[in-house]
Amino acid sequence: MHCEYTDRYGYVDGMRRSPATALLAVLLVVCWSSGFVGATLSTQVVPFDTALAWRTIVSAGVLAVIALLRGERVSLADARRQLPLGLLVQVVYLGGVFAAAEAGVPTGTVALIAALQPLLVAGLAGRVTGTSPTPRQLAGLLLGAAGVGLVVAGDLGTGAAPAAAFLLPVLAVAGLAAGTLLEGRWRPTTPLVSSLALQSGVAAVVFAAVAAGRGHLAPPPTAHFWWAVAWLVGLAALGGYGSYLLTVRRSGPTFASALLYLTPPTTALWAWAMFGQVPGPLAAPGAVVCAAGIGLFAGRRRRAVVRSRPAVPSPRAAVPSH
């Protein structure tokens, strides 16, 4: 008898307990957090739309070459599904976060609003993917949200942003949540590299059009800018989005979203190492609370779906009677 914790879409409950999955989770948290650092690096010298245009243009080109070298093939039906995913997960999410930062919304406020994404995914997952969280998992999500609140509490403030600008991170969270749920429901068979290439291509077209319309498409001839683009492409785009998409496919959308609770404290460490920004006094306890929430969420359910294996005939049963 073989017991496995699954939902009706075939996802293993919580996470697959293996070194590979644990390593993938670490990679997701580290690389996703690096995107905030890359945003700071790039917007020090260019507007947000310039940074996003060249991030996605370079990402789409690199990924397309890798996909061709790997001989990956994509059907027209699969390609059509990648278009709305790219619009939601890359265009809406990245555009909302970067535009909010440019409008003056405090970084802590953006992070706190972004922390609603796992709860939004968990609340809608039952209707969309059939992966409703258990009470224990929901408690873990709430605990993780409390930890995020502690980490970013020192950054909260009124700021100079207009009231309408605070809708931008809300829009970003809605886009990421919707794209995550669609990925979980559709479970596309498109190879990972091709998926990222198509999604980045969609984002490149949109962001390049926006930057060109605002007269911001031309890149500055500075090493700082291209260093920032390399950071955004290598760590944030390929590493962050690649590990996020792979985690959604392996462990389901709710667990992948829950890992994002660990990104604010990790971002604080990035900011300290890169820019000398000392984390606030609540960063360390907030990180501990975030980790506790993820641990609570990832615990196994007591109930399992039992899959019976075919019985193997005994040698005696195989002997014909005389």
Residue, then its C-alpha position, 0 to 999 in steps of 0.5 A: m500500500h502506497c500513501e501519498y498526499t495529493d489533491r485532485y490536480g495531482y499536486v503533492d500536499g505541501m511540498r515534496r520532501s526531497p533535497a531537490t525541493a528544499l534547494l529549489a525553495v532556497l533558490l526561489v527565496v534568494c533569487w526572488s528577493s534579488g529583484f528588489v535589489g536589481a530594481t534599486l540598482s537600475t532606477q538609480v540611473v534610469p526610469f522604471d520603464t527603461a529598466l523593465a524594457w531592457r530587462t525583458i528584452v535581454s531575458a527574452g533573447v537569452l531564453a529563446v536562444i537556450a530553448l532553440l539550442r535545447g531543441e524545445r518545441v511549443s505547440l500553438a495551443d501552449a503558446r496561446r496560454q503563455l501569453p496571458l500568463g506573461l501579461l499577468v505574472q510579468v507585465v502587471y506584477l513588475g509594472g505595478v511594483f516598479a511604477a509604485a516605487e517611482a511614484g514614491v510609495p514606500t518600499g515597506t508599504v509595497a512589501l506589505i501589500a505584496a504579502l497579501q498575495p499568498l493569502l489571496v492565492a490560498g483563498l481562491a485556490g479551492r475554486v480555481t485549482g482544488t487545492s484549498p488549504t487546511p486550517r493548519q496551512l491557513a494558520g501558517l499563512l497568517l503567521g507568515a503575514a504577521g512576520v512580514g508585517l514585523v520586517v517592514a514595520g520600520d519602513l511604513g510611513t505616509g510618504a509623498a505618493p498620491a493616494a492613487a499610487f497605492l493602488l499600483p501594488v494592489l494591482a501587481v499582487a492581483g496580477l501575480a496571484a491570477g497568473t499563479l492560479l492559472e498556471g496551477r489550473w492549466r498545468p501547461t506542458t510547455p517546457l520551462v525555458s520556452s515558457l519563460a521565453l514566451q512570457s518574457g517576450v510578451a513583457a518585452v513588447v509591452f514594456a518597450a512600447v511604454a518606454a518608447g512612448r515616454g521617450h525612455l527606450a534608449p539605454p544610457p551608455t554606462a556600465h552601471f546600467w548594464w550591470a543592473v540589467a545583468w543582475l535583473v536578467g541573471l538573478a531576478a528573471l532567470g533565477g527568480y521567475g524560473s524557480y517560481l514557475l518550477t515550484v508552482r509546477r512541482s508543489g502547487p501554487t499555494f506553496a510557491s506563493a507561501l515561500l514569498y513570505l521569506t522574501p522581505p527578510t531576505t531582501a533586508l539582508w540583500a540591502w544590508a550587503m549591497f547598500g549598507q542599509v541596516p535592517g530595523p530592530l524588528a527584522a530578525p524576529g520578523a524573519v523568525v516568525c516568517a520561517a515559523g509560518i512556512g514551517l507550519f504551512a509545509g507540515r503534512r496533513r493527517r489525511a491522505v489519499v491512499r493509492s493501492r498497488p496491484a496485488v502480486p500473485s503468490p508463487r503458490a497461487a501460480v501453481p496449477s492444481h492437480 
